[in-house]
């Protein structure tokens, strides 16, 4: 047990906003390995994918505006054009939506998120996470290790669900590590510029 705790501490953890879908999986039939889908639009709507990228752009915008105001204005025009095209296409699917955006604590070994309903410790979840740094959807399986009441702090999503990944491939773990490190560096840059 001490080795497991030490192993988890080796990985960085970051607070992030991601698109997240989850569902309980039957333990008896569970034998799936996690995988990455680079075909983002098969896993989420065009509007959701563009919204995630817009969030990334908003974080980079102030720095770019200071460095090159004309380039920043040009990019804003391109962004508006892309949004108009997306509205015209209106390619909605029943996957990710703006309601699936969650504040999470993310690492290469597990995830913590708030939820509307409790999920029992030991349950197996299928997680679909849209990572902005690589615009890929990771489908990972995880075991619930903690479910606690946080209703005083978050009445809309009163349960904190903590999970640890199972059957996560090394490639997927590397992808998560790169995403977490990129987010940490971005947060440090933003903090230094404030």
C-alpha positions in Angstrom: 0.0 0.0 0.0 2.8 2.4 0.8 4.4 1.7 -2.5 1.1 2.5 -4.3 0.9 5.8 -2.4 4.5 6.7 -3.3 3.9 5.7 -7.0 0.9 8.1 -7.1 2.9 11.0 -5.6 5.5 10.6 -8.5 2.9 12.1 -10.9 1.9 15.7 -11.2 -1.7 16.7 -10.5 -3.4 19.8 -11.9 -6.7 21.4 -11.6 -8.2 21.7 -15.0 -11.5 22.2 -16.9 -12.2 19.3 -19.3 -15.2 17.8 -21.0 -15.9 14.6 -19.1 -18.5 11.9 -19.6 -18.8 8.9 -17.3 -20.9 5.8 -16.9 -20.9 2.8 -14.6 -19.6 -0.4 -16.2 -20.7 -3.9 -15.2 -17.8 -5.4 -13.2 -18.6 -8.9 -14.4 -18.1 -8.0 -18.1 -15.2 -5.6 -17.6 -12.0 -6.5 -19.4 -11.6 -3.5 -21.7 -8.3 -1.5 -22.1 -8.3 2.2 -22.3 -7.7 3.9 -25.7 -7.3 7.2 -27.3 -9.5 8.5 -30.1 -7.9 11.2 -32.3 -11.2 11.4 -34.2 -12.5 14.1 -31.8 -15.7 14.8 -33.8 -16.9 11.2 -33.5 -16.8 11.6 -29.7 -18.0 15.2 -29.3 -19.9 17.8 -31.3 -18.1 20.4 -33.4 -19.5 23.1 -31.1 -18.0 21.4 -28.1 -14.6 20.9 -29.7 -14.5 24.5 -30.8 -15.6 25.7 -27.4 -12.7 23.8 -25.8 -10.2 25.4 -28.2 -11.8 28.8 -27.6 -11.0 28.3 -23.9 -7.4 27.6 -24.7 -7.3 30.7 -27.0 -8.7 32.9 -24.2 -5.8 31.9 -21.9 -3.2 32.8 -24.6 -5.0 35.9 -25.9 -3.8 38.5 -23.4 -0.1 37.6 -24.0 -0.5 37.7 -27.7 -2.4 41.0 -27.6 0.5 42.6 -25.7 3.1 41.2 -28.0 1.4 41.8 -31.4 -1.9 43.6 -31.3 -2.5 43.5 -35.1 -2.0 39.7 -35.2 -4.3 39.4 -32.2 -7.0 41.3 -34.1 -6.5 39.2 -37.2 -6.9 36.0 -35.2 -10.1 37.3 -33.6 -11.5 37.8 -37.1 -10.5 34.2 -38.1 -12.1 32.9 -34.9 -15.4 34.7 -35.7 -15.3 33.2 -39.2 -14.8 29.7 -37.8 -17.7 30.2 -35.3 -20.0 31.3 -38.1 -19.1 28.3 -40.2 -19.7 26.0 -37.2 -23.1 27.6 -36.6 -24.0 27.1 -40.3 -23.0 23.4 -40.1 -24.7 22.9 -36.8 -23.2 19.4 -36.6 -24.6 18.4 -33.2 -24.1 14.9 -31.8 -25.4 13.4 -28.5 -21.9 13.1 -27.0 -20.1 16.0 -25.2 -22.0 19.2 -24.6 -21.4 22.3 -22.5 -23.1 20.5 -19.6 -20.2 18.0 -19.6 -17.6 20.6 -18.8 -16.1 19.9 -15.4 -13.6 21.2 -13.0 -11.4 18.3 -12.3 -8.2 17.4 -10.5 -6.3 15.4 -13.1 -3.1 13.2 -13.0 -1.7 10.2 -14.8 -3.0 7.9 -12.1 -6.5 9.2 -11.4 -9.1 11.9 -11.5 -11.4 13.7 -9.0 -14.6 15.4 -10.1 -17.8 16.7 -8.7 -21.1 14.9 -9.5 -24.8 15.3 -9.1 -25.3 11.8 -7.6 -23.1 9.6 -5.4 -21.2 6.6 -6.9 -20.3 3.7 -4.7 -16.7 3.0 -3.8 -15.5 0.0 -5.9 -17.7 0.8 -8.9 -16.0 0.7 -12.3 -16.5 3.7 -14.6 -15.9 4.3 -18.2 -14.5 7.9 -18.6 -14.4 9.9 -21.8 -12.1 12.9 -21.4 -11.5 15.5 -24.1 -8.0 16.8 -23.7 -7.4 20.2 -25.2 -3.6 20.0 -25.5 -3.8 17.2 -28.1 -7.5 17.4 -29.1 -7.9 13.7 -28.4 -10.5 11.9 -26.4 -9.1 9.4 -23.9 -11.5 6.6 -23.1 -10.3 5.3 -19.7 -11.6 2.9 -17.1 -11.4 3.7 -13.5 -12.3 2.4 -10.1 -14.1 4.7 -7.6 -11.9 4.9 -4.5 -13.7 7.7 -2.7 -17.1 9.4 -2.7 -17.6 12.3 -0.3 -20.4 14.8 0.4 -19.3 18.4 -0.6 -22.8 19.8 -0.7 -21.9 22.8 1.5 -19.3 23.9 -1.1 -21.1 22.8 -4.2 -24.9 22.4 -4.0 -25.2 21.7 -7.8 -22.8 18.8 -7.8 -22.7 17.8 -4.1 -20.5 14.7 -4.4 -16.8 14.5 -5.0 -15.8 11.3 -6.8 -12.2 10.2 -6.8 -11.1 7.4 -9.1 -7.9 5.6 -10.1 -7.4 4.4 -13.6 -7.3 0.7 -14.4 -6.1 -0.9 -17.6 -4.5 2.4 -18.7 -1.9 1.8 -21.4 1.5 3.5 -21.1 0.9 5.5 -24.2 -2.3 6.9 -22.7 -0.5 7.6 -19.4 2.2 9.5 -21.3 -0.5 11.5 -23.1 -2.0 12.4 -19.7 1.4 13.3 -18.3 2.1 15.6 -21.2 -1.3 17.3 -20.9 -0.9 17.8 -17.1 2.6 19.2 -17.5 1.5 21.6 -20.3 -1.4 22.8 -18.1 0.9 23.4 -15.2 3.4 25.4 -17.3 0.5 27.4 -18.7 -0.8 28.1 -15.2 2.7 29.1 -14.0 3.1 31.5 -17.0 -0.3 33.0 -16.3 0.5 33.5 -12.6 3.8 35.1 -13.4 2.2 37.5 -15.8 -0.5 38.6 -13.3 
